[in-house]
Amino acid sequence: MAETISVIIATNRGGPYLAEAVDSVRAQTSAVQEIVVVDDGAPAGELERFAAEQGLRYLRSPAKGVSAARNAGAAVASGEWLIFLDDDDVWHPRRIEAQRAALDANPRAIASHTGGWYMDADGTAFGSGWRVQQVPALDMLRGAAPLPRITTLLVRREVFDEIGGFHPGLRIGEDNEFIRRLLVHGESAAVDDALVGYRRHSGNVSRRMLDGRLSAPRSLRRLREEAHSRGQRRVVAALDERLRAMRHEAADENLGELIAALRHRDGAYALRLVGYVLMTPWSSAQAVARRIRS
């Protein structure tokens, strides 16, 4: 794989970790050709000064959320492959080298993804991270294997353009929605090494996942309709299987969050969860039964 790579960092804060993220890109054993910083509404002048000092390409974008910002960065990027780096994550120095090798070994792949590790606000690794394995795209679509994580994804530019990039109307779950559309179009070459560090800290997106659980089935149904219209029967069957499993998973997660919200006396969030539980009585009853049995 000799093609060029552009890295896109969409941020509305800059923050204390951005320089570390950029440094990890520049420390790669296989260099990227371009780093684009997309300013999605940061304080005036802050990111522009940083980009100028670092020699990065800078783009000011209207504050419309991460999906629109990533799309704007992709529109001006010159690389034949794209990577989307969060402003608080870091890379292992061999990340690009390893993904280039994986794509050389699988030249028909339209993307590549890796494993990774978790780190705290100070950059100290914790937990066991996550692994990946080479499985067919259909297995990921039906939920038999986890989806690639956007922070580890290297995607062919022409395919990104073909599927329309990120859905600009989504503010939550946009990563998985994009990745599922990508997997309908082809395979991703997996690299089972921890090559991306995901930082968990107080500035991360809220861990309340109800909104994501509500949006995911809608996105899946929309994708299913598109696949059905194209006659992609195997994709339709895979998405149907994922939708069935998602109902059970959502019921379990809602119940767990409801219990936690009640313990913490978070009445407003508990009320939202109760409303969703009542909308899916059978799945919710099964979730209660599973907890009693365990």
Backbone as a ProteinNet text record, in pm:
[ID]
protein_1_A
[PRIMARY]
MAETISVIIATNRGGPYLAEAVDSVRAQTSAVQEIVVVDDGAPAGELERFAAEQGLRYLRSPAKGVSAARNAGAAVASGEWLIFLDDDDVWHPRRIEAQRAALDANPRAIASHTGGWYMDADGTAFGSGWRVQQVPALDMLRGAAPLPRITTLLVRREVFDEIGGFHPGLRIGEDNEFIRRLLVHGESAAVDDALVGYRRHSGNVSRRMLDGRLSAPRSLRRLREEAHSRGQRRVVAALDERLRAMRHEAADENLGELIAALRHRDGAYALRLVGYVLMTPWSSAQAVARRIRS
[TERTIARY]
85.1	0	88	98	183.3	103.5	-28.5	-111	-91.9	-134.8	-119.3	-231	-201.2	-294.2	-311.6	-437.1	-470	-532.7	-489.6	-545.5	-632.6	-755.6	-850.5	-882.8	-856.7	-886.4	-995.4	-1115.9	-1227.8	-1237.8	-1235.2	-1236.2	-1306.4	-1373.3	-1434.8	-1375.6	-1260.5	-1204.9	-1053.7	-985.5	-839.8	-802.7	-780.1	-762.5	-621.6	-600.8	-464.6	-404	-485.3	-435.7	-405.4	-444.6	-433	-287.9	-198.2	-56.8	-2.4	-44.1	0	-53.1	-179.4	-237.3	-157.7	-126.5	-50.5	89.7	152.7	287.2	287.7	180.7	176.2	162.8	100.5	93.7	231.3	300.7	432.3	539.7	511.6	609.7	595	510	486	608.6	630.4	740.6	712.4	583.9	543.7	462.8	517.1	461.8	329.1	244.6	125.7	164.2	82.1	117.8	52.5	-51.2	-124.9	-203.3	-206.3	-290.8	-380.2	-510.3	-608.7	-678.8	-671.8	-744.2	-869.8	-985.3	-1112.7	-1164.8	-1176.4	-1221.7	-1374	-1434.3	-1580.7	-1638	-1589.4	-1644.6	-1561.3	-1430.5	-1342.5	-1331.3	-1281.5	-1262.2	-1183.3	-1225.3	-1170	-1018	-955.3	-811.5	-727.3	-781.5	-700.8	-645.2	-732.1	-686.8	-608.4	-645.4	-572.9	-427.3	-404.7	-267.2	-192.8	-260.7	-197.5	-158.1	-250.1	-222.3	-104.6	-99.1	10.4	143.8	144.2	267.4	315.4	220.3	252.9	270.2	239.9	248.8	140.2	19.3	-93.4	-185.8	-264.1	-366.4	-487.1	-537.2	-643.9	-769	-884.6	-1012.8	-1112.1	-1169.3	-1274.6	-1408.3	-1487.5	-1615.9	-1726.1	-1846.1	-1957.7	-1979.4	-2015.4	-2030.2	-2157.9	-2147.3	-2262.2	-2243	-2140.8	-2120	-2009.6	-1970.3	-1853	-1872.5	-1993.8	-2015.3	-1989.3	-2049.1	-2028.4	-1882.4	-1817.3	-1677.2	-1587.7	-1612.2	-1532.2	-1554	-1678.8	-1706.9	-1636.3	-1635.4	-1568.3	-1418.6	-1359.8	-1218.4	-1188.3	-1273.7	-1254.2	-1264.8	-1352.2	-1372.6	-1248.1	-1165.2	-1044.7	-918.8	-928.3	-810.4	-765	-636.4	-580.4	-546.4	-551	-507.6	-602.3	-546.3	-627.4	-688.3	-637.9	-692.2	-713.1	-815.4	-851.3	-849.2	-805.9	-812.5	-874.7	-962.1	-1026.5	-975.8	-897.1	-833.4	-907.3	-949.9	-1007.5	-896	-932.3	-829.7	-766.3	-814.5	-757	-701.8	-696.5	-642.6	-498.5	-430.3	-292.2	-273.9	-167.9	-135.9	-5.1	2.8	130	212.8	343.8	426.1	414.1	374.6	366.8	227.5	136.6	-0.5	-8.7	41.4	28.4	104.8	223.4	302.3	224.1	161.8	88.7	-35.3	-105.6	-225.6	-191.4	-83.6	-39.3	-8.1	58.5	92.9	-32.6	-131.9	-256	-328	-325.7	-390.9	-311.9	-180.2	-100	-135.5	-163.2	-197.4	-340.8	-423.6	-564.7	-602.3	-550.8	-565.7	-709.7	-804.2	-943.8	-1016.6	-953.8	-1018	-1036	-1144.4	-1172.9	-1139.1	-1094.2	-1060.6	-971.6	-919.2	-844.3	-874.6	-874.8	-898.4	-807.7	-791.4	-696.5	-759.2	-682.5	-716.3	-663.2	-685.4	-639.2	-636.1	-598	-591.5	-663.8	-704.8	-767.3	-663.3	-677.7	-589.2	-669.4	-617	-687.6	-645.6	-691.8	-664.9	-515.2	-436.3	-291.8	-215.3	-287.1	-221.9	-177.4	-217.2	-180.4	-276.7	-221.8	-305.5	-373.7	-497.5	-568.2	-659	-702.4	-791.2	-719.1	-797.3	-740.9	-753.4	-809.1	-822.4	-919.7	-903.6	-992.1	-912.5	-956.9	-893.3	-981.1	-923.5	-999.9	-955.2	-1038.2	-1001.6	-1056.1	-993.1	-1035.8	-1160.7	-1271.9	-1398.5	-1467.5	-1556.8	-1629.8	-1714.8	-1732.9	-1814.4	-1954.9	-2010.8	-2146.2	-2154.3	-2047.2	-2047.6	-2054.2	-1987.6	-1993.4	-2130.5	-2187.9	-2320.2	-2427.8	-2414.7	-2517.5	-2489.2	-2373.6	-2343.7	-2266	-2218.6	-2139.8	-1999.5	-1955	-1825.5	-1843.6	-1764.7	-1779.8	-1747.6	-1811.7	-1779	-1640.7	-1570.3	-1447.8	-1479	-1381.4	-1398	-1345.9	-1419.6	-1386	-1246.2	-1204.3	-1074.4	-959.2	-988.5	-883.7	-896.3	-994.5	-1027.2	-941	-892	-826.9	-913.7	-969.4	-1071.6	-1032.5	-1062.5	-1032.3	-1118.5	-1053.7	-1121.7	-1237.6	-1218.1	-1322.5	-1446.6	-1428.7	-1543.5	-1613	-1534.4	-1592.3	-1683.7	-1636.2	-1717.5	-1839.9	-1821.2	-1930.6	-2047.3	-2017.8	-2126.7	-2175.7	-2115.3	-2167	-2112.7	-2003	-1943.3	-2032.3	-2013.8	-2091.9	-2227.6	-2327.8	-2462.6	-2464.4	-2481.7	-2469	-2579	-2689.3	-2799.2	-2785.5	-2683.6	-2666.8	-2565	-2600.6	-2507.7	-2462.8	-2525.3	-2486.6	-2503.1	-2409.3	-2413.1	-2371.2	-2316.2	-2280.5	-2166.1	-2077.7	-1964.1	-2009.4	-2092	-2137.6	-2227.5	-2307	-2392.8	-2306.8	-2200.1	-2109.1	-2039.7	-1993.2	-1917.4	-2004.6	-2129.9	-2218.5	-2239.1	-2258.2	-2271.4	-2143.9	-2029.9	-1902.7	-1891.7	-1932.6	-1919.6	-2014.2	-2122.4	-2208.9	-2132.9	-2036.6	-1965.1	-1839.4	-1790.1	-1668.5	-1609.3	-1490.6	-1425.5	-1322.7	-1297	-1194.6	-1085.2	-959	-844.7	-810.7	-819	-799	-651.4	-608.5	-474.7	-493.3	-467.7	-495.4	-379	-349.8	-251.3	-312.4	-270.9	-319	-240.9	-300.4	-229.3	-290.1	-402.4	-465.9	-501.2	-463.6	-497.8	-620.4	-724.9	-850.4	-852.4	-859	-850.7	-990.2	-1005.6	-1130.7	-1108.5	-1191.6	-1177.9	-1310.5	-1317.2	-1444.6	-1497.4	-1412.3	-1457.6	-1513.5	-1509.9	-1566.7	-1716	-1771.2	-1915.3	-1983.4	-2101.6	-2174.8	-2186.7	-2173.4	-2183.2	-2327.5	-2422.6	-2562.4	-2593	-2626.9	-2632.1	-2773.5	-2875.5	-3012.4	-3034.1	-2985.4	-3004.7	-2943.4	-2826.3	-2763.3	-2844.2	-2901.5	-2982.7	-3111.1	-3160.2	-3280	-3249.4	-3132.5	-3099.9	-3049.5	-2982.2	-2921.9	-3023.5	-3137.8	-3234.6	-3289.7	-3308.7	-3357	-3256.8	-3128.7	-3024.7	-3017.6	-3032.1	-3028.1	-3145.4	-3262.6	-3379.9	-3364.7	-3309.4	-3286.3	-3186.2	-3080	-2980.2	-3040.5	-3126.3	-3192.2	-3278.4	-3352.8	-3437.3	-3354.4	-3240.2	-3153.3	-3099.5	-3057.9	-3006.5	-3116.4	-3237	-3349.9	-3377.5	-3370.1	-3397.3	-3291.5	-3170.4	-3063	-3058.5	-3149.1	-3151.5	-3040	-2986.2	-2877	-2935.8	-2978.8	-3052.9	-2969.5	-2842.5	-2759.2	-2738.5	-2726	-2713.4	-2842.4	-2955.8	-3085.8	-3099.3	-3063.8	-3074.2	-2982.1	-2861.3	-2767.9	-2820.8	-2878.6	-2931.7	-3055.5	-3137.9	-3253.6	-3207.7	-3103.5	-3051.1	-2998.7	-2930	-2876.7	-2989.6	-3095	-3207.6	-3274.5	-3289.3	-3350.1	-3264.7	-3135.5	-3046.6	-3041	-3049.6	-3039.9	-3154.4	-3272.8	-3386.8	-3358.9	-3299.5	-3267.2	-3155.3	-3052.9	-2940.9	-2986.5	-3071.7	-3119.7	-3200.4	-3281.9	-3363.3	-3273.6	-3169.1	-3075.9	-3004.7	-2958.3	-2884.4	-2975.1	-3097.7	-3192	-3221.8	-3242	-3271.1	-3153.8	-3033.5	-2915.4	-2901	-2922.5	-2911.7	-3025	-3143	-3255	-3223.3	-3170	-3133	-3028.5	-2928.6	-2823.7	-2879.7	-2969.7	-3028.1	-3109.9	-3183.1	-3261.8	-3170.8	-3062.2	-2968.3	-2906.9	-2880.7	-2819.3	-2923.3	-3048.9	-3159.9	-3162.5	-3133.4	-3139.5	-3277.7	-3375.5	-3514.5	-3545.7	-3486.9	-3519	-3475.5	-3353.9	-3306	-3380.3	-3411.1	-3487.5	-3623.7	-3686.1	-3816.9	-3808.2	-3704.3	-3685.1	-3670.7	-3593.2	-3570.9	-3699	-3778.7	-3905.3	-3995.7	-3998.1	-4080	-4039.2	-3907	-3862	-3889.7	-3877	-3908.1	-4054.3	-4141.5	-4284.1	-4316.3	-4231.1	-4252.6	-4217.4	-4134.9	-4090.8	-4116.9	-4243.9	-4274.7	-4221.8	-4233	-4190.5	-4039.4	-3963.7	-3818.1	-3773.6	-3843.9	-3808	-3837	-3950.1	-3981.6	-3876.6	-3831.9	-3727.5	-3596.9	-3565.7	-3444.5	-3452.5	-3567.3	-3585.8	-3566.2	-3623.7	-3611.2	-3465.5	-3391.3	-3250	-3171.3	-3203	-3131.5	-3167.3	-3292	-3332.9	-3261.6	-3252.7	-3186.7	-3038.4	-2977.3	-2832.2	-2800.8
-118.9	0	122.9	189.2	307.2	437.3	426.3	546.3	640.3	763.2	866.5	858	906.2	901.6	1041.2	1078.2	1203.6	1170.7	1240.7	1227.5	1348.9	1324.2	1432.3	1434.9	1549.1	1568.5	1673.1	1629.9	1723.3	1753.7	1880.5	1916.2	2049.6	2061.2	2189.3	2242.6	2187.1	2228.1	2242.9	2179.9	2178.9	2097.1	2163.9	2095.1	2047.2	1989.1	1954.3	1833.5	1758.2	1633.5	1643	1751.7	1761.3	1751.8	1820.2	1815.8	1674.2	1600.2	1461.2	1374.4	1398	1322.9	1347.4	1473.5	1507.9	1447.7	1455.5	1398	1248.5	1178.3	1033.5	1003.5	1093.4	1077	1097.7	1197.8	1230.1	1129.9	1049.7	949.9	817.5	811.3	686.4	639.7	508.2	451.3	456.2	469.7	489.5	618.4	720	854.6	871.1	959	1004.3	1130.3	1165.2	1276.8	1409.4	1402.6	1525.3	1509.6	1615.4	1622.2	1744.9	1721.6	1830.1	1847.8	1967.4	2000.3	2077	2020.8	2085.6	2149.7	2280	2358.4	2363.6	2285.9	2275.4	2364.7	2490.4	2586	2605.8	2584.8	2612.8	2763.8	2808.8	2952.6	3016.3	3133.7	3199.8	3208.7	3161.5	3174.8	3069.1	2997.7	2903.5	2792.1	2722.6	2610.9	2657.3	2771.6	2823	2851.2	2907.8	2932.6	2800.9	2703.3	2573.5	2508.8	2511.2	2450	2517.8	2651	2724.7	2688.8	2680.1	2646.2	2505.5	2414.6	2274.7	2241.8	2337	2311.5	2220.7	2231.2	2148.1	2226.1	2153	2217	2249.2	2370.9	2416.8	2449.6	2408.1	2436.4	2477.8	2595.3	2640.4	2596	2525.2	2470.6	2521.3	2547.8	2584.4	2476.5	2517.5	2422.7	2340.7	2234.6	2148.8	2006.3	1982.1	1849.6	1774.2	1662	1589.1	1528.7	1483.9	1424.4	1525.8	1644.2	1748.6	1791.8	1799.4	1840.1	1737.6	1611.1	1507.4	1509.9	1528.1	1536.5	1656.3	1768.6	1888.1	1862.7	1794.5	1762.9	1669.3	1569.3	1475.7	1546.6	1647.6	1717.8	1793.4	1840.6	1915.3	1828.9	1708.7	1622.5	1573.5	1554.3	1513	1364.1	1295.7	1156.6	1060.4	949.1	841.5	751	764.3	694.1	795.8	773.1	867	797.8	872.7	829.5	942.7	908.8	1008.6	991	1086.9	1081.4	1174.1	1121.2	1205.1	1285.8	1403.6	1495.4	1454.4	1346	1302.9	1160.2	1100.3	965.7	970.9	857.2	849.3	719	714.5	596.6	533.2	401.9	332.1	369.1	382.3	423.7	334	206.6	114.6	107.2	192.9	179	181.3	284.8	298.6	187.5	156.3	48.2	-82.6	-115	-240.9	-242.3	-131	-128.5	-128.8	-64.4	-72.8	-218.1	-288	-428.1	-513.9	-487.5	-564.6	-540.7	-419.8	-389.3	-445.5	-449.2	-514.7	-663	-723.6	-866.2	-891.9	-788.9	-801.5	-683.6	-681	-563.2	-529.5	-621.9	-593.2	-525.4	-519.3	-457	-307.1	-254.2	-111.4	-33.9	-105.3	-41.2	-135.4	-83	-163.1	-111.2	-202.6	-161.7	-240.7	-193.2	-252.1	-269.1	-334.5	-335.8	-209.9	-202.4	-83	-101.7	3.8	1.2	123.4	111.6	222.6	291.4	422.1	496.4	603	646.2	747.1	886.5	987.2	1125.7	1155.6	1084.4	1108.2	1024.9	940.8	858	722.6	686.3	555.9	448.6	342.4	234.6	159.2	114.8	32.6	-65	-170.5	-268.9	-353.8	-430.6	-525	-477.4	-357.3	-309.1	-391.9	-390.2	-469.3	-533.5	-652.1	-728.5	-725.1	-758.4	-772.8	-901.1	-951.1	-1068.5	-1051.8	-1120.4	-1111.2	-1195.7	-1129.7	-1198.3	-1131.2	-1201.7	-1139.9	-1021.6	-926.1	-808.9	-848.7	-953	-996.4	-1040.9	-1102.3	-1143.8	-1023.1	-914.8	-793.3	-727.1	-730.7	-671.2	-745.2	-876.5	-951.5	-959.3	-905	-898.2	-1015.5	-1105.6	-1219.8	-1177.9	-1061.2	-1005.4	-855.2	-791.8	-647.3	-568	-453.7	-361.8	-301.2	-264.5	-186	-55.5	-3.6	125.5	235.6	343.8	450.7	504.5	506.4	562.3	477.1	351.7	264.2	247.1	308.5	278.5	358.2	289.4	349.3	312.5	412.2	384.8	444.4	369.9	415.9	538.1	642.7	770.3	758.3	686.1	677.5	607	513.3	445.9	539.2	615	715.5	809.4	856.8	946.2	874.4	749.8	674.7	654.7	628.6	604.3	731.9	846.1	973.8	1019.5	959.7	1004.1	978.9	1060.2	1046.9	1113.6	1058.4	1113.8	1245	1360.4	1489.2	1514.9	1443.5	1466.1	1391.8	1306.3	1225.7	1290.3	1301.3	1351.3	1241.7	1125.3	1011.3	884.8	792.2	669.5	687	804.4	830.2	741.1	703.5	619.4	482.2	415.6	281.7	284.1	389.5	401.2	407.4	486.8	497.5	364.4	299	175.1	65.2	58.5	-43.4	-18.3	106.3	135.2	98.4	120.9	85.6	-65.5	-142.3	-287.9	-350.3	-282.3	-330.6	-330	-239.7	-223.7	-308.7	-364.4	-444.1	-483.1	-542.9	-600.5	-504.8	-524.9	-449.1	-543.8	-507.3	-590.1	-563	-666.6	-652	-668.4	-588.3	-599.3	-620.7	-741.6	-775.5	-735.2	-606.7	-548	-423.4	-391.2	-269.6	-150.3	-82.6	23.7	161.9	171	300.7	307.8	418.5	440.7	529.1	475.5	549.2	605.6	739.2	805	823.3	779.3	800.8	905.6	1010.7	1119.8	1193.2	1293.6	1362.2	1437.6	1466.7	1540.2	1453	1320.4	1230.8	1255.1	1208.2	1213.4	1136.7	1184	1121.5	972.1	898.7	753.4	705.9	796.5	755.3	713.6	589.1	532	514.2	561.9	541.7	602.6	724.2	787.7	704.9	645.7	560.2	435.5	378.6	258	288.2	409.4	446.4	474	533.2	569.4	451.9	355.8	244.5	162.7	122.3	45.1	123.8	253.3	333.7	331.8	347.6	344.6	208.9	102.8	-32.1	-56.4	-12	-31.5	45.8	165.3	242.8	171.8	119	46.7	-80.1	-147.1	-267.9	-235.8	-124.9	-86.9	-61	3.6	31.1	-99.5	-190.8	-320.3	-399.5	-394.2	-465.1	-409.8	-278.2	-217.4	-254.8	-289	-329.7	-481	-551.8	-696.5	-767.8	-708.4	-769.4	-857.2	-975.2	-1059.8	-1102.7	-1131	-1173.5	-1059.2	-938.8	-822.1	-801.8	-813.4	-798.9	-901.2	-1025.7	-1130.4	-1101.2	-1051.8	-1018.6	-905.2	-804.1	-690.7	-730.2	-817.4	-867.3	-939.2	-1021.2	-1092.9	-994.3	-890.2	-790.6	-714.1	-681.9	-610.5	-694	-823.5	-910.1	-914.1	-930.9	-935.9	-802.6	-693.7	-561.1	-533.9	-588.6	-568.1	-627.8	-748.2	-812.2	-737	-697	-625.4	-492.5	-421.4	-291.7	-307.5	-410.9	-433.1	-457.6	-538.8	-565.1	-436.8	-359.4	-238.3	-132.5	-121.5	-26	-60.7	-189.4	-232.7	-201.1	-230.5	-201.3	-53	30.4	174.3	227.7	168.7	210.8	185.1	68.3	36.3	135.3	164.7	258.4	399	441.6	575.1	587.4	483.6	486.3	489.4	414.1	414.9	553.9	623.6	756	868.4	829.3	925.8	1024.4	970.1	1049.9	1029.5	1102.2	1078.6	1105.7	1212	1248.8	1138.8	1087.1	982.6	851.5	823.2	701.7	705.5	821.9	833.9	807.1	857.1	828.8	679	613.9	470.5	391.2	432	363.9	372.1	488.5	503.9	407.8	388.2	296.7	151.8	119.5	-15.3	-49.7	47.6	23.4	9	65.2	53.2	-86.2	-159.7	-293.8	-391.9	-414.9	-492.6	-635.5	-705.4	-844.4	-857	-776.7	-780.5	-739.2	-640.7	-595.7	-703.8	-774.7	-884	-994.6	-1023.8	-1125.1	-1080.2	-949.1	-897.6	-914.5	-887.4	-906.4	-1053.1	-1142.7	-1286.9	-1331.1	-1277.7	-1316.1	-1271.7	-1153.4	-1106.2	-1190.3	-1231.5	-1314	-1448.9	-1507.9	-1638.3	-1631.7	-1516.1	-1504.5	-1468.1
0	0	0	-114.2	-125.1	-126.4	-114	-124.7	-5.4	-24.4	78.1	181.5	301.9	414.3	472.1	494	563.6	698.2	802.5	937	964.2	1009.1	1035.1	1183.6	1246.8	1389.3	1399.3	1434.5	1454.3	1602.9	1640.4	1781.7	1803.1	1915.6	1952.7	2082.3	2121.3	2249.9	2250.2	2153.9	2164.4	2285.4	2396.9	2523.7	2548	2665.7	2708.3	2637.4	2562.9	2504.6	2355.4	2292.3	2146.7	2100.4	2168	2127.8	2137.5	2241.3	2256.3	2143.6	2103.3	1992.3	1864.2	1836.4	1715.2	1721.7	1838.3	1852.7	1821.1	1861.3	1836	1687.2	1611.9	1466	1404.8	1453.6	1396.7	1436.8	1538.3	1583	1509.1	1407.2	1335.9	1259.2	1258.6	1181.3	1031.7	994.8	855.4	850.8	790	802.2	728.6	781.7	709.5	632.4	534.9	448.9	491.5	576.2	604.8	734.4	815.7	934.6	920.5	921.7	908.9	1042.5	1099.4	1222	1183.6	1219.1	1189	1317	1316.3	1431	1428.9	1518.2	1524.1	1634	1639.8	1736	1860.1	1851.5	1964.6	1984.6	2102.4	2124.1	2010.9	1971.4	1852.9	1858.5	1751.7	1734.3	1801	1899.4	1976.9	1890.3	1816.8	1734.7	1612.5	1560	1443.7	1479.5	1597.7	1642.7	1662.8	1723.8	1746.5	1614.2	1517.6	1387.7	1318.6	1327.5	1264.4	1330.1	1462.3	1534.5	1500.7	1479.5	1455.1	1306.9	1218.9	1076.1	1023.5	1082	1042.4	949.5	872.8	791.1	879.5	870.2	960.7	880.6	935	871.7	979	964.9	1055.5	997.9	1079.7	1034	1125.1	1071.5	1158.6	1264.2	1384.7	1496.5	1478.7	1396.6	1368.2	1417.3	1499.5	1552.8	1482	1543.4	1497.5	1358.3	1325	1192.2	1082.2	1094.8	995.1	989.8	1106.2	1109.7	1040.6	1066.6	999.7	849.4	807.6	664.1	601.1	671.9	620	606.1	703.9	694.2	579	560.6	450.3	315.2	307.2	180.5	134.7	229.2	190.9	195.7	252.7	264.8	127.9	113.5	-15.8	-20.2	93.3	98.6	30.4	-14.8	-73.3	33.2	156.3	272.7	383.8	466.1	572.1	708.3	809.6	948.8	1029.4	1123.8	1208.8	1351.4	1396.4	1527.8	1623.6	1737.8	1842	1908.2	1957.8	2006.7	2139.2	2200.6	2327.7	2322.1	2204.2	2187.7	2138	2145.5	2096.4	2019.8	1940.7	1861	1907.1	1894.7	1905.1	1781.5	1794.5	1678.9	1556.3	1574.5	1460.9	1399.8	1441.5	1393.2	1240	1178	1032.5	960.7	1008.7	948.4	948.4	1061.4	1072.7	984.3	976	892.6	744.1	707	567.5	530.8	621.5	594.8	582.5	667.5	661	528.9	479.8	352.8	234.3	246.1	142.5	132.4	248.1	250.9	206.4	206.7	169.2	79.4	-44.3	-129.4	-167.4	-149.3	-181.5	-65.9	50.3	166	142.6	194.5	179.8	306.6	409.5	536.6	615.7	726.3	821.6	961.3	1060.4	1198.6	1291.3	1414.2	1507.4	1645.6	1734	1875.2	1942.3	2073.3	2142.9	2292.8	2362.8	2508.4	2565.3	2691.6	2762.9	2850.6	2865.6	2954.4	3026.8	3142.3	3220	3175.4	3247.8	3209.4	3204.4	3285.5	3289.4	3187.2	3111.9	3012	3061.5	3184.2	3239.7	3189.6	3133.4	3080.1	3193.7	3167.5	3265.2	3190.5	3261.3	3200.5	3097.6	3025.4	2928.7	2784.5	2762.7	2625.6	2545.2	2414.6	2329.5	2216.5	2177.8	2072	1948	1835.2	1711.4	1642.9	1555	1476	1334.4	1241.1	1102.5	1082.6	1062.8	1038.3	920	851.6	740.8	787.3	699.3	731.7	774.2	711.4	747.3	892.8	944.8	1085	1177.8	1140.4	1222.1	1210.1	1091.5	1072.7	1151.2	1163.8	1236.5	1386.1	1429.2	1571.2	1625.3	1539.7	1585.3	1627.1	1582.6	1621.6	1636.5	1724.4	1744.9	1618	1605.4	1497.4	1519.7	1413.9	1431.7	1504.9	1575.2	1642	1550.4	1544.3	1450.4	1476.6	1602.3	1634.8	1583.5	1542.7	1487.4	1336	1275.5	1136.1	1038	936.4	819.9	701	630.7	529.6	394.9	290.6	154.9	121.9	74.8	50.6	-48.7	-156.5	-258	-204.3	-111.3	-50.6	48.1	124.7	214.2	135.9	21.3	-61.8	-117.7	-158.7	-220.1	-124	3.8	98.6	165	131.4	180.3	313.3	359.9	484.2	605	709.1	831.4	815.2	882.2	876.6	954.1	886.9	956.6	1058.6	1049.6	1142.6	1273.6	1286.3	1406.8	1499.9	1626.9	1727.9	1823.2	1812.8	1895.4	1811.6	1826.8	1748.6	1604.3	1570.8	1430.7	1384.3	1477.2	1439.7	1391.4	1473.2	1436.3	1313.3	1298.8	1179.9	1053.6	1058.8	945.5	918.6	1024.5	1008.2	948.7	989.1	930.4	781.1	742.8	599.1	525.2	588	527	506.5	607.7	600	497.9	465.5	357.9	225.4	212.6	86.8	75.3	185.5	173.3	306.5	298.7	415.7	475.9	605.5	676.5	722.9	697.7	736.4	882.7	965.5	1109.9	1147.3	1243.4	1301.5	1451.8	1498.2	1637.8	1728.1	1728.1	1818.8	1880.7	2002.7	2070.3	2016	1918.1	1846.5	1865.5	1936.3	1962.6	2110.9	2173.9	2313.5	2325.4	2389.2	2408.2	2550	2560	2689.6	2749.2	2872.7	2945.8	3053.4	3048.5	3144.9	3154.3	3238	3265.2	3144.9	3046	2928.9	2818.2	2835	2734.4	2719.1	2607	2587	2699.6	2740.2	2850.4	2831.4	2941.5	2935.4	2944.1	2956	2950.9	2808.2	2791.2	2657.7	2604.1	2676.1	2629.2	2491.7	2470.1	2340.1	2228.3	2256	2155.6	2128.6	2233.7	2214.8	2140.1	2151.2	2076.9	1930.4	1904.7	1766.6	1684.6	1748.4	1674.2	1595.9	1655.2	1575.1	1456.5	1475	1361.9	1247.7	1281.6	1178.8	1110.9	1190.7	1133.2	1039.3	1079.8	992.4	861.9	870.4	748.4	657.6	715.6	637.5	578.2	654.9	605.5	483.9	490.4	376.7	252.3	269.8	155.6	96.6	183.9	136.3	66.1	119.7	57.4	-82.2	-96	-227.1	-330.5	-283	-374.8	-393.3	-329.1	-342.2	-268.8	-164	-87.9	22.8	-13.2	80.2	200.3	180.3	292.7	392	340.9	429.5	507.2	439.9	506.5	619	592.4	693.7	812.2	783.9	891.3	978.1	915.4	990.9	1069.8	1013.8	1089.7	1216.2	1203.2	1319.2	1424.2	1377.7	1472.5	1542.1	1470.2	1530.2	1638.6	1614.3	1716	1842.2	1824.1	1940.1	2013.2	1937.4	1997	2093.9	2064.3	2154.3	2291.6	2294	2421.1	2493.4	2418.6	2479.1	2538.9	2464.6	2512.3	2639.8	2646.7	2766.8	2888	2871.4	2981.2	3024.9	2928.1	2961	3024.4	2973.9	3033.3	3178.2	3204.8	3340.9	3433.5	3387.3	3468.7	3497.5	3396.5	3415.8	3503.2	3491.2	3575.3	3722.7	3752.3	3890.3	3941.7	3857.3	3898	3919.1	3828.8	3841.3	3969.5	4004.8	4128.2	4250.5	4245.2	4357.9	4378.2	4266.6	4274.6	4280.2	4292	4302.6	4185.6	4069.1	3945.4	3885.3	3939.3	3902.4	3756.8	3700.3	3562	3464.8	3484.5	3393.9	3417.6	3546.1	3577.3	3509.6	3506.6	3443.6	3294.2	3229.7	3087	3063.9	3149.4	3134.1	3158	3257.2	3283.1	3159.6	3095.9	2975.8	2866.8	2848.4	2744.9	2783.4	2915	2961.7	2932.4	2954.1	2930.7	2781.8	2696.8	2552.1	2502	2576.3	2534.2	2649	2682.6	2803.9	2800.5	2685.8	2681.6	2698.2	2623.8	2635.7	2775.7	2834.2	2968.8	3071.6	3056.5	3148	3138.1	3016.2	2999	3066.2	3057.4	3121.2	3272.3	3331.4	3475.6	3512	3431.1	3457.9	3450.4	3353.2	3341.6	3463.8	3516.4	3634.9	3758.1	3769.6	3883.7	3877.3	3757.1	3743.1	3772.7	3741.3	3763.1	3907.3
[MASK]
++++++++++++++++++++++++++++++++++++++++++++++++++++++++++++++++++++++++++++++++++++++++++++++++++++++++++++++++++++++++++++++++++++++++++++++++++++++++++++++++++++++++++++++++++++++++++++++++++++++++++++++++++++++++++++++++++++++++++++++++++++++++++++++++++++++++++++++++++++++++++++++++++++++

